[in-house]
Amino acid sequence: MTIRPGDSGDITAVLGLFDRAVEWLVARGQTGQWGDEPWTGNAKREALVERLAASGGLRVAVMDGKVVGAVSLGVAPDYVAPATVSELYVEALVTDRRHKGAGIGTALLRTGREEGIAQGVSRLRVDCWAGAEGELVRYYESQGFTRDTEFVVADHPRGPWHGQVLVQPL
């Protein structure tokens, strides 16, 4: 597996990763994270991936010539408290569920840590859906993050969206 900077040429592949992740979540009855519809064909979701691709912070994991994961490193979204120290924020992390257990997410988060250290920032921060009995929160904890604050996006299209901010000092 290699990790390289992503760009507009990766938009279709990254949308496909999100589509397969949604399909996997739906099959598990977990529509609270990203809903139950594909990202491809959703103008708002496509615009988000286009923004991530143009941001300069997109990194993609490639195996056998195919994009199998993506992380976007940038700044915190409006729905979480602003940074109080220098940081990189994990805006999005998605991996191909067909390669579950291959360490793709771990490698992408390691890239984020390495880039943060190289930039001299103090921490890496991420937020995630806190539903499904905290499975995703526990995943980030297994990656060295600690819980910071909980939040609720009250005006979320599918009703209140409960999230957790996690932090990792660099």
C-alpha positions as CSV (number, residue, x, y, z in Angstrom):
1,M,0.0,0.0,0.0
2,T,1.2,3.5,-0.8
3,I,-0.2,6.8,0.3
4,R,-0.1,9.8,-1.9
5,P,-1.6,13.3,-2.2
6,G,-5.1,13.2,-3.6
7,D,-6.5,15.6,-6.1
8,S,-9.5,16.1,-8.4
9,G,-8.6,13.0,-10.3
10,D,-9.5,11.0,-7.2
11,I,-13.1,12.4,-6.7
12,T,-14.9,9.4,-8.4
13,A,-12.8,6.9,-6.4
14,V,-13.4,8.7,-3.1
15,L,-17.1,9.0,-3.8
16,G,-17.1,5.2,-4.4
17,L,-15.4,4.6,-1.0
18,F,-18.2,6.6,0.7
19,D,-20.8,4.8,-1.4
20,R,-19.5,1.4,-0.3
21,A,-19.1,2.5,3.3
22,V,-22.8,3.7,3.3
23,E,-23.8,0.3,1.8
24,W,-21.9,-1.5,4.6
25,L,-23.4,0.7,7.3
26,V,-26.9,0.2,6.0
27,A,-26.4,-3.6,5.9
28,R,-25.6,-3.3,9.6
29,G,-28.6,-1.1,10.4
30,Q,-26.4,1.9,11.1
31,T,-27.8,4.7,9.0
32,G,-27.1,7.4,11.7
33,Q,-23.5,8.1,10.6
34,W,-23.9,8.9,6.8
35,G,-27.5,8.0,6.1
36,D,-28.7,5.4,3.7
37,E,-28.2,6.9,0.3
38,P,-25.1,6.8,-1.9
39,W,-22.9,9.9,-2.0
40,T,-22.6,9.7,-5.7
41,G,-25.4,11.7,-7.2
42,N,-25.9,13.7,-4.1
43,A,-24.9,17.3,-5.0
44,K,-24.0,18.3,-1.5
45,R,-21.9,15.2,-0.8
46,E,-20.2,15.5,-4.2
47,A,-19.4,19.1,-3.5
48,L,-17.9,18.1,-0.2
49,V,-15.6,15.6,-1.8
50,E,-14.7,18.1,-4.5
51,R,-13.7,20.6,-1.8
52,L,-11.6,18.0,0.0
53,A,-9.9,17.1,-3.3
54,A,-9.1,20.8,-3.9
55,S,-8.0,21.6,-0.4
56,G,-4.5,20.2,-0.6
57,G,-5.1,18.0,2.5
58,L,-6.5,14.9,0.8
59,R,-4.4,11.8,1.0
60,V,-5.3,8.5,-0.6
61,A,-4.2,5.0,0.1
62,V,-3.6,2.9,-3.1
63,M,-3.3,-0.9,-3.3
64,D,-2.8,-2.7,-6.6
65,G,-3.5,0.6,-8.5
66,K,-6.8,1.2,-6.8
67,V,-7.8,3.8,-4.2
68,V,-8.7,1.9,-1.1
69,G,-8.8,4.7,1.5
70,A,-8.8,8.5,1.9
71,V,-8.2,11.0,4.7
72,S,-8.5,14.7,4.5
73,L,-6.5,16.9,6.8
74,G,-7.5,20.5,7.4
75,V,-9.4,22.6,9.9
76,A,-12.2,21.9,12.3
77,P,-15.8,22.3,11.1
78,D,-18.1,24.9,12.4
79,Y,-20.0,22.5,14.6
80,V,-17.0,21.9,17.0
81,A,-15.1,24.3,19.2
82,P,-12.3,26.1,17.3
83,A,-8.7,25.1,17.9
84,T,-7.0,26.5,21.0
85,V,-3.6,25.2,19.9
86,S,-2.0,24.5,16.5
87,E,-3.6,21.4,15.0
88,L,-4.4,19.3,12.0
89,Y,-8.1,18.2,11.8
90,V,-9.1,14.9,10.3
91,E,-12.0,16.2,8.2
92,A,-12.9,12.8,6.7
93,L,-11.6,9.3,6.9
94,V,-13.0,6.5,4.8
95,T,-11.7,3.1,3.8
96,D,-12.8,0.4,1.4
97,R,-14.8,-2.1,3.6
98,R,-13.6,-4.9,1.2
99,H,-10.2,-4.5,2.7
100,K,-11.3,-4.3,6.4
101,G,-8.5,-5.3,8.7
102,A,-5.7,-4.4,6.2
103,G,-4.6,-1.4,8.3
104,I,-5.7,1.2,5.8
105,G,-7.2,3.6,8.3
106,T,-4.2,3.1,10.6
107,A,-1.8,4.0,7.8
108,L,-3.8,7.1,6.8
109,L,-4.0,8.3,10.4
110,R,-0.2,7.7,10.8
111,T,0.3,9.9,7.7
112,G,-1.8,12.6,9.4
113,R,0.4,12.4,12.6
114,E,3.6,12.5,10.5
115,E,2.4,15.5,8.6
116,G,1.3,17.3,11.7
117,I,4.7,16.6,13.4
118,A,6.5,17.9,10.2
119,Q,4.4,21.0,10.3
120,G,5.1,21.5,14.0
121,V,1.5,21.4,15.1
122,S,0.6,20.4,18.6
123,R,-2.2,17.9,18.0
124,L,-4.3,15.9,15.6
125,R,-8.1,16.2,16.2
126,V,-11.1,14.3,14.8
127,D,-14.8,14.1,15.3
128,C,-17.0,11.1,14.6
129,W,-20.5,9.8,15.0
130,A,-21.0,8.6,18.6
131,G,-23.9,6.2,17.8
132,A,-23.8,2.4,17.4
133,E,-22.8,2.1,21.0
134,G,-19.6,4.1,20.4
135,E,-17.9,1.7,18.0
136,L,-16.3,4.4,15.9
137,V,-15.2,6.3,19.1
138,R,-13.5,3.2,20.3
139,Y,-11.8,2.8,16.9
140,Y,-10.2,6.2,17.3
141,E,-9.3,5.4,20.8
142,S,-7.5,2.3,19.6
143,Q,-5.6,4.6,17.3
144,G,-4.2,6.7,20.2
145,F,-6.9,9.4,20.4
146,T,-8.6,10.4,23.7
147,R,-12.1,11.7,24.1
148,D,-12.4,15.4,24.3
149,T,-15.9,16.8,24.0
150,E,-19.3,15.5,22.9
151,F,-21.6,17.6,20.7
152,V,-24.9,17.5,18.9
153,V,-25.7,18.9,15.5
154,A,-29.3,19.8,16.2
155,D,-30.2,20.9,12.6
156,H,-28.9,17.8,10.9
157,P,-31.1,16.6,8.0
158,R,-31.8,13.2,9.7
159,G,-32.4,14.7,13.2
160,P,-30.0,15.4,16.0
161,W,-26.6,13.9,15.2
162,H,-24.5,13.0,18.2
163,G,-20.8,13.3,17.8
164,Q,-17.6,12.9,19.8
165,V,-14.4,15.0,19.4
166,L,-11.2,13.1,20.0
167,V,-7.6,14.5,20.3
168,Q,-4.1,13.1,20.0
169,P,-1.1,15.2,21.1
170,L,1.8,15.2,18.6
